[in-house]
Amino acid sequence: MPKFNKPQLNKSKVNKSKFDDRPNQTKPLLSESELPPVQLDETIVAGRRPKPFNDLQRLLAEIPELTGGFNPEVFAHLDENNPFYDKKFETQIKKILGTKNINSTRDNSIKYLEYIKQHIQCPCQVTGIEEFEWEEEYTMGLGSKKEYARLKKTQPSYTDNFMIDRVEDFVVSEDGIFARVHRVGDRKRFILLLAELKAVDVISPNHQLLQNYAVWWINY
């Protein structure tokens, strides 16, 4: 069996006290105006905290009998030069959070939300990065297309466009930052996980801002 590197552990799942190296809490955060959004060359696909699968993809491709009908191409969108541990990105996140501990905790989400509120341009039109959890049964071909079309009338879909109207529409929980949105077209209101959303206008500052947040929340 070919050898492959063991993926790095997600530090947020390992004894967080070992990494809680934050400075004096009385020290004020750096001015947010000095912190422009980080520019990443790679396109990051966000979702529900995926692990890097580059090595697994390679292994499955080299040993087809292990796949059991599984298609390793589902991991084709993951860049070989994994940007999740990019030092420039991590340095920027440390400045945003005002701490060396950049794990995606609730306390850090509160700090990150303050940064987002200062930089996002509202109203902001967003859409799903990938299927929402309830849609996976249908997009994978297992559910009825007719039922899927019916449910999409009352449920939010990743193919819909939504509007975030105000910075007051953001809330924080243990699961991250959520956004109160209304769907463009029928104005139905939903509360969606911000890490699963991207700006429709790809050349707007909002696009990079939301992408950077998703990269941080999913991978740290």
N, C-alpha and C positions, 0 to 999 in steps of 0.2 A: 504494500500500500504506500503511495507517495506521501512524503512528509509535507506538512503545511503548518504555517505559523499559527499559534493559538491567538484568537482575537483578544484585544485588550479588554480588561474588565471595566464596566461602567462604575466609576468611582462613587456615583450616587447610591449604589447598592452595597458598598463596602464600608463598614464602620466609619461613618461620616466624621466622627470626632477626630480621627487621625488626620483628616484633611482640613479640619476647621482651623485655619491658620489666619483668621481674619485679624486686621489691625485694631488698634484702640477704637472702640465704638463711638467715642466722643469726637473723633476726628471727622470733620465734615467731608462729604463726598465732593469729588471734583466737579467743577462747573459743567453742566450738561452741554452747554454751548460749545465746549471744547471737544466734544466727543461726536464727530460725524459718524454715520453708520459705516461699518466695515464693508469694504468691497471684496467680494469673493469671486474668483474666476469660475469656480465650479458651480453647476446647477445642483442644488440639493433637493432631493425628494423627501418631503416630510410626511409623517404619519404617526403611528403609535409607538414611538421609541424603538425603531428597528436596530438590530445589531449589524456591524459590518459583516458582509457575507462573501467578500472577495475570494477568500481562501476556500470556502465551501463551494462556491460556484466553480472554481477551478477543479476541485476534487470531483464533483459530480460530472463535470465534463470529461474528465480523464477516465472515470470508472463508471460507465453507463449502467452497469448492472446494479448499482446502488440506488439509482433514481426511482425504480419501480414505477415508471410512467411520469415521474416528476420532471418538469421542464426547467433546467437550470437557467434558461434565458430570462426568467422572471427577475433575476438579479443583474441583468445586463446594464441597468441604468446606474449602478453603483460604480463610481470612478475608482480606478485602481489606486490613484493617489488620494487616499482617504483624507478629506479636509477636516474631519471631526476634531483632530488634534492639532490644528494649525496654530502655531505660536502667536502669530499676529492677531488672529481671531480671539484667542484666549486672553491676550493682553488687553484687547479692547473691552472684553466682557468684564475683566477685573476692574477696569476704570469705571464702567457703567455701574457695577455693583458696589464698588468701593471696598472690596475684600478679595483676598487671594482664594477664598473658597468659592468656586463658581458652580457648585452643584445646584441643580434646579430644584431648590427647596421652596417652600411657601414664602419664607422671609425674603429670599432672593427674587421671587416672582413679584413681590410687592415693590422692590427696588426697580426691577426691570420695567414694571408697568409705569412707574413715574417717568422713566426715560422715554417710553413709547408715547405717553401723553404729551411730552414736550416736543416730540418730533413728528408725530403722525399728522397728516393733513386730512381733516374731515370736511365733508363727507368722504368716505373711502369705500370704493366698490371692491368687493372681494368674491372669491369663488373657492371651491374645494381644491386642495392639492391632489388628493386621491379620494377613492370611495370612502364615505362615512361608514362607520362600523355596521349599521343596519343594512347597508346596500350590498355588502360583500356576497351575501347569499344569492343575490340576483345577478350581479356583474360577473360572477364566476360561472354562470350558466346553469346553476342548480335550481334557482327559483323561477317561477312563472313570469314571463315578460309582461303578461297582462296584469298580474297582481302588482308587479314592480311599477308599472305605469300608473296604476290606481293609487298606490301608496305615496308616490312622489307628489301627489296633489296636496297631501297633508303633512308629509315629512320633508325635511331639508335634504337636498341632493347635492353631491359634489359638482354636478353639472349646472346647478343654479348660480345666479349672480345675486349677491346680498349687499346691503348697504349698512355701513357703520356710520351713524349720523354724528355722534358726539363723543368726546373723550370720556364723558360720564357713563357711556354704555359699556365700559370695561369693568369686570369684576374679577377678584382673585379667590381661588380656593386651593385645597391641597392638590388638585389635579392640574393646576396651572391657571393661566389667564383665560377668561371667557369673554366673549363679546355678544352683546345684545344686538341683533341685526333684524332687518326686515328684508324679505325677498323681493327683488325687483320684479314687477309684474303684478303679483296679487297682494303684496305688502303683508303677507303673513309673517309673524314675528317668531324668532327662534333665539336660543342661547347656544352658541357654538364655541368649541375649543379653538382658541386663536392659533395654536400650533398646527391646526389642520386647514388653515386658510392662507390664501395668497392674494395679493392685489391684482386686480384685472389689468390695470395699466402697468405693463412691465417696465416702462421707462420712468415711472414716477418714483420719488424717494420712498413712498410707502412700500413699494415692492421689495426693495433691499431691506428696509426696516423690519418688515414682517418675516422675510426669509431668514434674516439673522436671528430673530427671536426663535423661530421654529428649529433652526439648527441647534441653538443653545438648549432649548427645552428638551428636545428629543435625545440629544447625545450627551448631556451632562447631568 
